[in-house]
Every structure is written in structure tokens, then in C-alpha cells.
Amino acid sequence: MVVLGQERVTAFISHATWRALRGSESRQQSLIDIYRENKSAIDAAVVRRVVGGGRQPVVLRVSDL
């Protein structure tokens, strides 16, 4: 969930996007760790989609990041 002004925006991330965020590293990472490492980029992508007129909830794709 991203707060934009006084509005809370729900966002979902596709499985392909999670894989792209994880990269090709062989180490095992939890989704929470991946989110924490990429929070700024994820939040910025959500804001761009909403400001650009995207519908909610936002579904992020690899191309959004």
C-alpha cells in the first residue's frame, strides 16, 4: 500500500516483476526482503501509474520499474 496525499493506493506486483526484482542471483531471498530493497522504486512506480490516470488497484509490471 502506498500513501499518495491522503489516499491509500493498493498495488499488486506480478510474479514476473518479482523475478525481475530478484535478479539472476542464486541466493534465496524472501519477497519481503526483495520489497524492502526495492521499496523506493516500487512506490515511485505506483505513484507514476496513479498520477498518469491508472486505475486502482495498481498492478505493477516489469516495464513499470
C-alpha positions as a LaTeX table, in Angstrom:
\begin{tabular}{lrrr}
\hline
Residue & $x$ (\AA) & $y$ (\AA) & $z$ (\AA) \\
\hline
Met1 & 0.00 & 0.00 & 0.00 \\
Val2 & 1.30 & 3.43 & $-0.97$ \\
Val3 & 0.05 & 6.68 & 0.53 \\
Leu4 & $-0.49$ & 9.37 & $-2.10$ \\
Gly5 & $-1.65$ & 12.59 & $-0.47$ \\
Gln6 & $-4.44$ & 11.46 & 1.82 \\
Glu7 & $-5.29$ & 8.46 & $-0.31$ \\
Arg8 & $-4.07$ & 4.91 & 0.20 \\
Val9 & $-3.34$ & 3.10 & $-3.03$ \\
Thr10 & $-3.29$ & $-0.68$ & $-3.15$ \\
Ala11 & $-0.76$ & $-2.20$ & $-5.51$ \\
Phe12 & $-0.04$ & $-5.71$ & $-6.68$ \\
Ile13 & 3.16 & $-6.93$ & $-8.25$ \\
Ser14 & 3.14 & $-9.59$ & $-10.94$ \\
His15 & 5.17 & $-12.76$ & $-10.47$ \\
Ala16 & 7.38 & $-11.79$ & $-13.42$ \\
Thr17 & 8.11 & $-8.46$ & $-11.76$ \\
Trp18 & 9.15 & $-10.17$ & $-8.51$ \\
Arg19 & 11.50 & $-12.39$ & $-10.54$ \\
Ala20 & 12.95 & $-9.35$ & $-12.30$ \\
Leu21 & 13.49 & $-7.54$ & $-8.99$ \\
Arg22 & 15.21 & $-10.59$ & $-7.57$ \\
Gly23 & 17.62 & $-10.66$ & $-10.49$ \\
Ser24 & 19.66 & $-13.62$ & $-11.61$ \\
Glu25 & 21.35 & $-14.11$ & $-8.28$ \\
Ser26 & 21.20 & $-17.65$ & $-6.99$ \\
Arg27 & 20.73 & $-16.63$ & $-3.35$ \\
Gln28 & 17.34 & $-17.20$ & $-1.82$ \\
Gln29 & 15.51 & $-14.05$ & $-0.79$ \\
Ser30 & 12.10 & $-13.66$ & 0.73 \\
Leu31 & 9.57 & $-11.47$ & $-1.03$ \\
Ile32 & 9.67 & $-9.15$ & 1.99 \\
Asp33 & 13.43 & $-8.69$ & 1.59 \\
Ile34 & 13.02 & $-8.01$ & $-2.13$ \\
Tyr35 & 10.30 & $-5.47$ & $-1.36$ \\
Arg36 & 12.40 & $-3.71$ & 1.27 \\
Glu37 & 15.37 & $-3.46$ & $-1.10$ \\
Asn38 & 13.19 & $-2.04$ & $-3.88$ \\
Lys39 & 10.59 & $-0.07$ & $-1.89$ \\
Ser40 & 11.51 & 3.34 & $-3.31$ \\
Ala41 & 11.33 & 2.15 & $-6.92$ \\
Ile42 & 8.08 & 0.25 & $-6.30$ \\
Asp43 & 6.42 & 3.19 & $-4.55$ \\
Ala44 & 7.56 & 5.60 & $-7.28$ \\
Ala45 & 6.14 & 3.31 & $-9.97$ \\
Val46 & 2.78 & 3.18 & $-8.16$ \\
Val47 & 2.68 & 6.98 & $-7.90$ \\
Arg48 & 3.53 & 7.35 & $-11.62$ \\
Arg49 & 0.70 & 4.98 & $-12.57$ \\
Val50 & $-1.89$ & 6.77 & $-10.40$ \\
Val51 & $-0.81$ & 10.28 & $-11.43$ \\
Gly52 & $-0.87$ & 9.13 & $-15.05$ \\
Gly53 & $-4.52$ & 8.16 & $-14.69$ \\
Gly54 & $-4.07$ & 4.47 & $-13.93$ \\
Arg55 & $-6.93$ & 2.58 & $-12.35$ \\
Gln56 & $-6.75$ & 1.21 & $-8.85$ \\
Pro57 & $-5.68$ & $-1.18$ & $-7.57$ \\
Val58 & $-2.41$ & $-0.77$ & $-9.44$ \\
Val59 & $-0.80$ & $-3.88$ & $-10.90$ \\
Leu60 & 2.90 & $-3.32$ & $-11.47$ \\
Arg61 & 4.68 & $-4.98$ & $-14.36$ \\
Val62 & 8.38 & $-5.21$ & $-15.13$ \\
Ser63 & 8.03 & $-2.31$ & $-17.58$ \\
Asp64 & 6.75 & $-0.06$ & $-14.77$ \\
Leu65 & 10.05 & $-0.26$ & $-12.96$ \\
\hline
\end{tabular}
